[in-house]
Amino acid sequence: MAYQSQAWLALGCQLSVDDGNGNYLPILELKVINGPDEKAATVEVTNQNSQNRRREYIAGLIDPGSLAFPAANYIPDDPSQDGFTGFYAVFNSGQKRNYNLSLPNVHHTQIQLSGIAVSHSKVFDFSREANFGGEVKITGPVSVS
């Protein structure tokens, strides 16, 4: 029997942000979601007993990285994007919030994380749709279930 790929289309991924009261609000019309992009530091532990002139390393602390959405259709009066309840309000508050990324794969994987919004950008290309983007610096562990 021939092998069949287990790849799945990312269409339908949904990023939601906690409003601070445990209610998750989906951020509408995201086009791309990057991350989380975790990375472990390396700690050099080379010493006089290291073999064959080779440096030695151990795993260091993990930087949980960030989660970014560089392009989304900008809807300034939408509650998920506006400055009153949406991502722009979260950015302006400077408060840590919980986020949930729901994946449309077979197992309906959920990625949960906490972080602070560190960027919010708008792009107005007169020959294209209005866009906005954002980035969340993750703080603490990332959970995948």
C-alpha positions as CSV (number, residue, x, y, z in Angstrom):
1,M,0.0,0.0,0.0
2,A,1.4,3.4,-1.0
3,Y,2.1,6.0,1.7
4,Q,-0.3,9.0,1.7
5,S,0.7,12.3,3.2
6,Q,-0.8,13.4,6.4
7,A,-0.5,17.1,5.5
8,W,-3.4,19.3,6.1
9,L,-4.5,22.8,4.9
10,A,-4.1,25.6,7.5
11,L,-7.3,27.3,6.3
12,G,-9.5,27.6,9.3
13,C,-6.8,28.3,12.0
14,Q,-8.3,30.6,14.6
15,L,-6.3,32.8,17.0
16,S,-8.3,34.0,20.0
17,V,-7.4,36.4,22.8
18,D,-8.7,36.3,26.4
19,D,-10.6,39.5,27.3
20,G,-9.2,39.3,30.8
21,N,-12.3,37.6,32.2
22,G,-11.8,34.2,30.6
23,N,-13.8,34.9,27.5
24,Y,-11.9,34.3,24.3
25,L,-12.5,36.6,21.3
26,P,-11.4,35.3,17.9
27,I,-9.3,37.9,16.0
28,L,-11.0,38.0,12.6
29,E,-9.7,37.7,9.1
30,L,-6.1,36.7,9.8
31,K,-4.2,35.6,6.7
32,V,-1.0,34.2,8.1
33,I,0.0,33.1,11.6
34,N,3.7,32.6,12.4
35,G,4.7,30.7,15.6
36,P,5.1,30.0,18.3
37,D,8.8,30.0,17.5
38,E,10.5,28.5,20.6
39,K,14.2,28.3,20.8
40,A,16.5,26.7,23.4
41,A,19.7,28.5,24.3
42,T,23.0,26.6,24.4
43,V,25.4,26.8,27.3
44,E,29.0,26.1,26.6
45,V,30.6,23.7,29.1
46,T,33.9,23.0,27.4
47,N,36.6,22.2,29.9
48,Q,40.2,20.8,30.1
49,N,38.8,17.3,29.8
50,S,36.8,17.9,26.6
51,Q,37.6,15.3,24.0
52,N,39.3,15.9,20.6
53,R,39.5,19.7,20.8
54,R,35.7,19.8,20.6
55,R,33.5,22.3,22.5
56,E,30.7,20.8,24.6
57,Y,27.3,22.2,25.2
58,I,24.2,21.6,27.3
59,A,20.7,22.9,26.7
60,G,20.0,26.2,28.4
61,L,16.8,28.1,29.0
62,I,14.0,28.1,26.4
63,D,12.9,31.4,25.0
64,P,9.2,30.8,24.1
65,G,9.6,33.2,21.2
66,S,6.6,35.0,19.7
67,L,3.5,34.4,17.8
68,A,2.9,36.9,15.0
69,F,0.2,37.5,12.4
70,P,1.9,39.8,9.8
71,A,-1.2,40.2,7.6
72,A,-4.9,40.4,8.3
73,N,-7.7,42.2,6.6
74,Y,-8.0,45.4,8.7
75,I,-11.6,46.1,10.0
76,P,-11.1,49.0,12.4
77,D,-14.6,48.9,13.9
78,D,-14.6,45.1,14.5
79,P,-14.6,44.2,18.2
80,S,-11.7,41.8,17.7
81,Q,-9.5,44.5,16.1
82,D,-10.6,47.8,17.6
83,G,-9.1,50.0,20.3
84,F,-11.9,49.3,22.8
85,T,-12.0,45.5,23.1
86,G,-9.8,44.1,20.3
87,F,-6.2,43.4,19.7
88,Y,-5.3,47.1,19.5
89,A,-6.8,47.6,23.0
90,V,-4.7,44.6,24.2
91,F,-1.6,46.2,22.7
92,N,-2.3,49.6,24.3
93,S,-2.9,48.0,27.7
94,G,0.5,46.4,28.0
95,Q,-1.1,43.6,30.0
96,K,-0.3,39.9,29.7
97,R,-3.1,38.0,28.1
98,N,-3.9,34.3,27.3
99,Y,-4.2,33.2,23.7
100,N,-5.5,30.1,22.1
101,L,-4.7,29.0,18.6
102,S,-7.1,26.4,17.3
103,L,-6.0,24.2,14.4
104,P,-8.3,22.6,11.9
105,N,-6.4,19.4,11.7
106,V,-7.9,15.9,12.3
107,H,-7.3,16.1,16.1
108,H,-8.4,19.8,16.5
109,T,-5.1,20.7,18.1
110,Q,-5.2,23.6,20.6
111,I,-2.1,25.7,21.3
112,Q,-2.4,27.8,24.5
113,L,0.1,30.5,25.6
114,S,0.4,33.7,27.5
115,G,2.1,36.8,26.3
116,I,2.2,40.6,25.8
117,A,1.3,42.3,22.6
118,V,4.5,44.0,21.4
119,S,3.5,45.2,18.0
120,H,0.5,46.4,16.1
121,S,0.9,47.7,12.6
122,K,-1.3,49.0,9.8
123,V,-0.7,49.0,6.0
124,F,-2.7,51.1,3.6
125,D,-1.6,50.1,0.1
126,F,-3.9,52.1,-2.2
127,S,-4.0,49.3,-4.8
128,R,-4.9,46.6,-2.2
129,E,-7.0,45.8,0.8
130,A,-6.2,47.5,4.1
131,N,-4.1,45.3,6.4
132,F,-3.0,45.1,10.0
133,G,-0.6,42.9,11.8
134,G,0.5,42.1,15.3
135,E,3.0,40.2,17.4
136,V,2.8,38.6,20.8
137,K,5.9,38.0,22.9
138,I,5.2,34.7,24.7
139,T,5.9,34.5,28.4
140,G,6.0,31.2,30.1
141,P,5.3,27.7,28.6
142,V,3.4,26.9,25.4
143,S,0.9,24.1,25.8
144,V,-0.2,21.9,22.9
145,S,-3.2,19.6,23.4
